Amino acid sequence: MKLIVGTASGGGPDAIARVIAPRMAERLGQSVIVELKPGGSGQIASEFVATSPADGYTWLLTTTMIQSIIPQLKKQLPYDPVKDFYPISLIGTTANVLVVGKHLDVTNAGQFVALVKSKPGKMTYGSAGVGSPAHLAGELFATSVGVPMTHISYKGATQALTDIAGGQVDMIITSPSAAKTLALGGKVLVLATTGLKRDPTNPQLQPLSDVLPGFEITQWWGVMIRSGTPKDISDRIHAELVATLNEPSIKSQLAAQGGIAQAMESAAFGNFIQKERNRYAEIIKTAKITPDNL
């Protein structure tokens, strides 16, 4: 069996896959190989799974970008993101973090929000590119605060964080792992997490929703397979994945990657994905992001 990952080696999805695959192999009694197919923000991996035999031997490690964002930005995909895949289960979620430059002289999220409000259109946020999760998170933040902000696009979060540390850019909403090195080195400030509740993996940080009620932007991972796979096979994969995610050792390993294990029934996972698509579609519409911008 193959678990297809749409990012390069060492990224978050790769790390999550390598936590899940060995235990699934033990439970299923056969090897589960993690195979990386980076490119196109997950489109190459998705197309590979969508055109594989519907026999349960090829799985997709799906993500926020693959299933929630790309379908809203690119309508002419070489596969149908809804009809070509069957949702097995959510694996887990992670809250992002609000990171700001020390040049701003703020110490908490409330002070930063007040500063942004006092300078409409003058504050900047970075991202890993147009249409990236950080771009959409920045747009949601600006909308929630109620004033425009200027988007600065980079090829990756690392470059954006470097400029935030240097004082050229004001903020980014990104993964805790991406911000960790500069934060520990005292080069940037991490002010809040972006889940609705306090994040158990970063309990020292307040949720941004304390300052901006209802604000939530998280990343998630799950497993999907080719639609049309026989039900007894999809049911077996689902049962073993849920059992895997409920193991304390797996929960601990996912927590080490910044994720909170969260298994779901297949139908519930499908509904979750659709809600996420709708939410990102609204952000994209508000920000007036189109495929021409990509």
C-alpha positions in Angstrom: 0.0 0.0 0.0 1.1 3.6 -0.7 0.3 6.7 1.3 0.9 9.6 -1.2 2.0 12.9 0.2 1.9 16.1 -1.9 4.8 18.0 -0.3 8.6 17.6 -0.2 10.5 15.6 2.4 10.6 17.1 5.9 7.4 19.1 5.7 4.5 18.8 8.1 2.5 16.4 5.9 5.5 14.1 5.4 6.1 14.0 9.2 2.5 13.2 9.9 2.5 10.4 7.2 5.5 8.8 8.8 3.8 8.7 12.2 0.7 7.0 10.7 2.2 4.6 8.1 4.2 2.2 10.3 1.3 1.5 12.7 -1.2 1.1 9.9 1.2 -1.4 8.3 1.2 -3.4 11.5 -2.5 -3.4 11.8 -3.2 -4.3 8.2 -0.4 -6.9 8.0 1.3 -5.5 5.0 3.7 -2.7 4.2 2.5 0.9 3.9 5.0 3.1 2.0 5.1 6.8 2.2 5.6 8.2 -1.3 6.3 11.9 -1.9 4.8 13.5 -5.0 5.4 17.3 -4.5 4.2 20.0 -6.8 1.2 22.1 -7.7 0.2 22.6 -4.1 -0.8 18.9 -3.9 -2.3 18.7 -7.3 0.2 16.1 -8.6 -0.4 13.8 -5.6 -4.1 14.2 -5.9 -4.2 13.4 -9.6 -2.0 10.3 -9.0 -4.5 8.9 -6.5 -7.5 10.0 -8.5 -6.2 7.9 -11.5 -5.0 4.9 -9.5 -7.1 1.7 -9.3 -10.0 1.8 -6.9 -8.7 -1.1 -4.9 -7.6 0.6 -1.6 -3.9 0.2 -2.2 -3.3 3.9 -2.9 -4.1 6.5 -0.2 -3.9 10.3 -0.3 -2.7 12.3 2.7 -5.0 15.2 2.1 -4.6 18.6 3.6 -6.2 22.0 4.0 -4.5 23.2 0.9 -5.4 20.2 -1.2 -9.1 19.9 -0.4 -10.1 23.3 0.9 -8.2 25.9 -0.9 -7.0 24.6 -4.3 -10.5 23.6 -5.5 -11.6 27.2 -4.8 -8.8 28.8 -6.7 -8.5 26.4 -9.7 -11.7 25.3 -11.3 -10.0 23.4 -14.2 -8.3 20.6 -12.2 -7.4 17.3 -13.9 -9.6 15.5 -11.3 -12.8 16.2 -9.4 -11.9 17.0 -5.8 -15.3 15.8 -4.6 -16.3 12.9 -6.9 -12.9 11.3 -7.3 -12.1 10.8 -3.7 -13.7 8.9 -0.7 -13.0 10.4 2.7 -11.6 7.9 5.2 -11.0 10.0 8.3 -9.5 13.2 9.6 -6.1 12.6 11.2 -5.7 15.7 13.2 -5.6 19.5 13.3 -3.2 22.2 14.4 -3.6 25.8 15.3 -1.4 28.3 13.6 0.4 31.1 15.5 0.3 34.9 15.1 4.0 36.0 14.7 5.0 39.7 14.8 8.2 41.7 14.5 9.9 43.0 17.7 10.1 46.4 16.0 6.4 46.9 16.7 6.9 47.2 20.5 3.9 45.1 21.4 3.7 42.3 23.9 0.3 40.7 23.4 -2.4 40.1 20.8 -4.6 42.8 22.1 -2.0 45.5 21.7 -1.2 44.3 18.2 -4.8 44.4 17.1 -5.1 47.9 18.5 -2.0 48.9 16.6 -3.4 47.5 13.3 -6.7 49.4 13.9 -4.8 52.6 14.4 -2.9 52.3 11.1 -5.4 51.2 8.4 -3.7 50.1 5.3 -0.2 50.8 6.7 0.5 47.4 8.4 1.9 44.5 6.4 1.7 40.7 6.6 3.7 38.1 4.8 2.8 34.7 3.3 4.3 31.8 1.4 2.6 33.0 -1.8 -0.7 34.1 -3.2 -3.4 31.7 -2.3 -1.3 30.0 0.4 -2.9 29.3 3.9 -0.9 32.2 5.3 -2.2 34.6 2.7 -5.8 33.6 3.4 -5.2 33.7 7.2 -3.8 37.2 6.8 -6.9 38.3 4.8 -9.2 36.8 7.5 -7.2 38.6 10.2 -7.5 42.0 8.4 -11.3 41.4 7.8 -11.8 40.5 11.4 -9.9 43.6 12.6 -11.9 45.7 10.2 -9.1 47.5 8.4 -7.1 46.8 5.2 -3.5 45.4 5.4 -0.9 45.0 2.7 0.0 41.5 1.6 3.7 40.7 1.0 4.2 37.5 -1.0 7.2 35.3 -0.6 8.3 31.9 -2.0 8.1 30.4 1.5 7.3 31.2 5.1 11.0 31.1 6.1 11.7 34.1 3.9 8.7 36.0 5.3 9.8 35.3 8.8 13.3 36.5 8.1 11.9 39.9 7.0 9.6 40.1 10.0 12.7 39.5 12.2 14.4 42.3 10.2 11.6 44.7 10.6 10.6 44.9 6.9 7.3 43.1 7.5 4.9 43.3 10.5 3.3 39.9 10.9 2.5 36.4 9.6 0.1 33.7 10.6 2.0 30.4 10.1 2.7 27.0 11.6 4.3 26.8 15.1 7.1 24.7 13.6 8.0 27.3 11.0 8.2 30.1 13.6 10.0 28.0 16.3 13.7 28.7 15.5 13.4 32.5 15.3 11.0 32.7 18.2 13.3 30.7 20.5 16.2 32.9 19.3 14.2 36.0 20.4 14.1 37.4 16.8 10.3 37.4 16.6 7.4 37.4 19.0 4.7 34.7 18.9 1.6 36.4 20.4 -1.3 33.9 20.0 -2.6 30.7 18.5 -5.5 30.7 16.0 -7.8 28.0 17.3 -11.0 28.8 19.1 -9.7 27.4 22.3 -6.3 27.4 24.1 -4.0 25.0 22.2 -2.8 22.1 24.4 0.4 22.0 22.4 1.1 25.7 23.1 -0.8 26.2 26.4 1.2 29.3 27.3 -0.3 31.3 24.3 -3.8 32.9 24.4 -6.1 32.1 21.5 -6.5 35.1 19.1 -10.3 34.5 19.5 -10.0 36.1 23.0 -9.3 39.4 21.2 -11.2 38.7 17.9 -14.2 36.6 18.9 -14.9 33.8 16.5 -11.5 34.0 14.8 -10.3 30.6 13.8 -7.8 29.4 11.2 -6.3 25.9 11.5 -4.6 23.4 9.3 -5.7 19.8 9.1 -4.6 16.4 7.6 -6.7 13.4 6.7 -6.7 10.3 4.5 -8.7 9.8 1.3 -8.8 7.0 -1.2 -10.1 6.7 -4.7 -13.9 6.7 -4.9 -15.5 3.5 -6.0 -13.3 1.4 -3.7 -15.3 -1.6 -2.4 -17.0 -0.7 0.9 -15.5 -3.6 2.8 -12.0 -2.3 1.9 -12.7 1.3 2.8 -14.4 0.2 6.0 -11.3 -1.8 7.0 -8.9 1.1 6.3 -11.2 3.5 8.3 -11.4 1.1 11.2 -7.7 0.6 11.5 -6.9 4.3 11.0 -9.4 5.3 13.8 -7.9 2.6 16.1 -4.4 3.9 15.2 -5.3 7.5 16.0 -6.8 6.5 19.4 -3.5 5.0 20.5 -1.8 7.1 23.2 1.6 6.7 21.6 0.3 7.9 18.2 -1.4 10.9 19.9 1.9 11.7 21.6 3.8 11.5 18.3 1.3 13.7 16.5 1.5 16.2 19.4 5.2 16.4 18.9 4.5 17.5 15.3 2.1 20.2 16.7 -1.1 18.2 15.8 -4.0 17.1 17.9 -5.3 13.6 16.8 -8.9 13.7 15.9 -10.5 10.7 14.2 -13.8 11.0 12.4 -16.4 8.8 10.7 -16.2 9.0 6.9 -19.4 10.9 6.5 -18.5 13.4 9.2 -15.1 13.9 7.5 -16.8 14.6 4.2 -19.0 17.2 5.8 -16.0 18.7 7.6 -14.2 19.1 4.3 -17.2 20.8 2.6 -17.5 23.3 5.5 -13.8 24.1 5.2 -14.3 24.6 1.4 -17.2 27.0 2.0 -15.2 28.9 4.7 -12.1 29.4 2.5 -14.3 30.3 -0.5 -15.7 33.2 1.4 -12.2 34.4 2.4 -11.0 34.1 -1.2 -14.1 36.0 -2.4 -13.6 38.8 0.1 -9.9 39.0 -0.8 -10.7 39.0 -4.5 -8.1 36.2 -5.2 -8.5 34.6 -8.6 -6.5 32.0 -10.5 -5.1 34.8 -12.6 -3.3 36.0 -9.4 -1.5 32.7 -9.0 
